[in-house]
Amino acid sequence: MSSHAKPSAKPALPRPEALRKSLLGWYARAQRDLPWRRNPRLYPVLLSEFMLQQTRVDQALPYYARFLQRFPTLKDLAAADLGAVMKLWEGLGYYRRAGFLHETAKRLAPVQEPGVAELAECPGIGPYTLAAIGSIVWGARLPVVDGNVNRVLARLLALEDFPQSKAGKAAILARLQEWIPEAAPGDWNQGLMELGATVCTPHAPKCGACPWQAFCSAHALGRVEDFPKVEPKAARPHKHAAAAVIRRKDGRILVAQRPAQGLLANLWEFPGGLLLKEETRAAGCARAVREQLGVEIRVDESLATVEHGFSHFTLTLHFFSARHLKGAPEALRCQAWNWLKPSELRRLPFPRAHWPVLEKLAPEAK
Ligand code: SF4
């Protein structure tokens, strides 16, 4: 493996033409056959880029196919109801992306020939997405920077700075701006990301199959595994929450829709909330439901305990079965509420952490 290579001097960086030729040639030969690559027009690329933020390709593929089947064009997506978009997105996580995708479709669909300027104004379009879509669809010479690209460049340059630091970002961007070709900037960007995803992987990179092996400083120094430099991360805090499957006498179950902003925006859930340190789970569950919907419940037995990770914290979610005692629901800390038959629950998009309970209540559904 490369890290065992005999240490030698850092090679001088090659001319940009040599880097371009080797990467583009490798990408033409070795790229994975992905559906959006067969059809690099705005809608398929937009869809794939929104889905691939924070999600692996193999997880995104079935969602991509379902979206195209249900909403074959940008106009179809723009005309869709947000609830239907969220429902189709269910399980993919980072739900704000679904709202941004829908809003972006609504803004771009009426434009005759949208371009980089129009895309830049859309919600959820940061420098990465703009560069990726802009270069692939319109041939804009905008370099992409993502985790894969950072890793490849950090190794190629044997970069001693953290890639996320100010100096690290500047060093990487300066090189990319210099190297990105006039012709086929989209293939260049995709080639770089593909190299990081399939060859220059975080662990055990396959340097023998790398088109840049001869140019790579980390490889020449025998220090591949030393790069990229990793900043020590603060541990994610852990939180506990409780949620109740609240039944009415007629068997219907109370569900609430989360606020339009913030974590898991617009999704539906079994009511509840975060637990405070000093309260029992059952008491905290009843308190959270009261604050969310203004109803009194009797908390009965535990139904399930689910562990879930978010980007900034991890969560243990305790589910209880419960009885409705009194009070008509009010949307105090939610957008809306509803009493549903168990068979109706699956019409609504729920966060992944609620799926084990949904499976118990509506087993035919998932
Ligand atoms: S850029 Fe190529 S040679 Fe360098 S570490 Fe990555 S896979 Fe190995």
Residues whose N, C-alpha, C, O or C-beta is under 5 A from the ligand:
A	BS01	SF4	S2 V152 R155 L156 V199 C200 P205 K206 C207 C210 W212 Q213 C216 H219 V224
